[in-house]
Amino acid sequence: MNWVLVSWIFVAILTAVNVFVFMKLKKASDQMMKMAFPNSKNMGDAMSQMQNMMSGMGGGKGGVPPNLGALMGQMNNPNMQAQMKAAMDMLGKMQQNQKRR
């Protein structure tokens, strides 16, 4: 009887750890989605934005390589530049944090 109680306590602890890890990963996933697709409200919106971007670049048409001229033309967009700068700043901070360890 004692081992049954201990095993159920162990199961409860593992479940709590799994829920905690899941919540942390979901938060990180939501942050990445908001950075990649700032106007999306959920994963469906993000996927439709990604499909629109891929079809606009020519990437979704049977293995046709994307039009690099159109892709580079998007870099003149101030929103795209701000998004790229934010991503580069975050990457720099991550690299600095790794060097400190």
C-alpha positions as CSV (number, residue, x, y, z in Angstrom):
1,M,0.0,0.0,0.0
2,N,2.9,2.3,0.8
3,W,4.5,1.9,-2.7
4,V,1.2,2.7,-4.4
5,L,1.1,6.1,-2.6
6,V,4.7,6.8,-3.4
7,S,4.2,6.0,-7.0
8,W,1.2,8.3,-7.3
9,I,3.1,11.1,-5.6
10,F,5.9,10.5,-8.1
11,V,3.4,10.7,-11.0
12,A,2.0,13.9,-9.7
13,I,5.4,15.5,-9.4
14,L,6.3,14.5,-13.0
15,T,3.0,15.8,-14.3
16,A,3.6,19.2,-12.6
17,V,7.1,19.3,-14.1
18,N,5.7,18.5,-17.6
19,V,3.0,21.2,-17.3
20,F,5.6,23.8,-16.2
21,V,8.0,22.9,-19.1
22,F,5.1,23.0,-21.5
23,M,4.0,26.5,-20.4
24,K,7.5,27.8,-20.7
25,L,7.9,26.4,-24.2
26,K,4.5,27.7,-25.3
27,K,5.5,31.2,-24.1
28,A,8.8,31.0,-26.0
29,S,6.9,29.8,-29.1
30,D,4.4,32.6,-28.9
31,Q,7.2,35.1,-28.6
32,M,8.9,33.7,-31.7
33,M,5.7,33.7,-33.7
34,K,5.0,37.4,-32.7
35,M,8.5,38.3,-33.9
36,A,8.3,36.4,-37.2
37,F,4.7,37.4,-37.9
38,P,3.8,40.6,-35.9
39,N,0.3,40.9,-37.3
40,S,-0.9,37.4,-36.5
41,K,-3.2,36.6,-33.7
42,N,-2.9,32.8,-33.7
43,M,-1.0,30.0,-35.4
44,G,-3.5,29.9,-38.3
45,D,-2.9,33.5,-39.1
46,A,0.9,33.0,-39.0
47,M,0.7,30.0,-41.3
48,S,-1.4,31.9,-43.8
49,Q,1.0,34.9,-43.7
50,M,3.9,32.5,-44.3
51,Q,2.1,30.9,-47.2
52,N,1.4,34.3,-48.7
53,M,5.1,35.2,-48.3
54,M,6.2,32.0,-49.9
55,S,3.8,32.3,-52.8
56,G,4.9,35.9,-53.3
57,M,8.5,34.9,-53.5
58,G,7.8,32.0,-55.9
59,G,8.8,29.4,-53.4
60,G,5.6,27.4,-53.4
61,K,5.4,26.6,-57.1
62,G,7.0,23.2,-57.6
63,G,10.5,23.9,-56.4
64,V,11.0,27.2,-58.3
65,P,13.7,29.2,-56.5
66,P,12.5,32.4,-54.9
67,N,12.9,35.6,-56.8
68,L,15.9,37.1,-54.9
69,G,15.3,40.5,-56.5
70,A,11.8,40.7,-55.0
71,L,13.2,39.4,-51.7
72,M,15.9,42.1,-51.6
73,G,13.3,44.7,-52.6
74,Q,11.4,43.9,-49.5
75,M,14.4,44.9,-47.4
76,N,13.7,48.5,-48.3
77,N,10.5,48.3,-46.4
78,P,10.9,50.1,-43.0
79,N,8.9,47.5,-41.1
80,M,11.1,44.7,-42.5
81,Q,14.3,46.7,-41.6
82,A,13.0,47.3,-38.0
83,Q,12.1,43.6,-37.7
84,M,15.6,42.6,-39.0
85,K,17.3,45.0,-36.6
86,A,15.3,43.6,-33.7
87,A,16.3,40.0,-34.6
88,M,19.9,41.0,-35.0
89,D,19.9,42.8,-31.6
90,M,18.4,39.7,-29.9
91,L,21.0,37.4,-31.6
92,G,23.8,39.7,-30.4
93,K,22.4,39.6,-26.8
94,M,22.2,35.9,-26.9
95,Q,25.8,35.6,-28.1
96,Q,27.0,37.9,-25.4
97,N,25.1,35.9,-22.7
98,Q,26.8,32.7,-24.0
99,K,30.2,34.3,-23.9
100,R,29.7,35.4,-20.2
101,R,29.0,31.8,-19.1
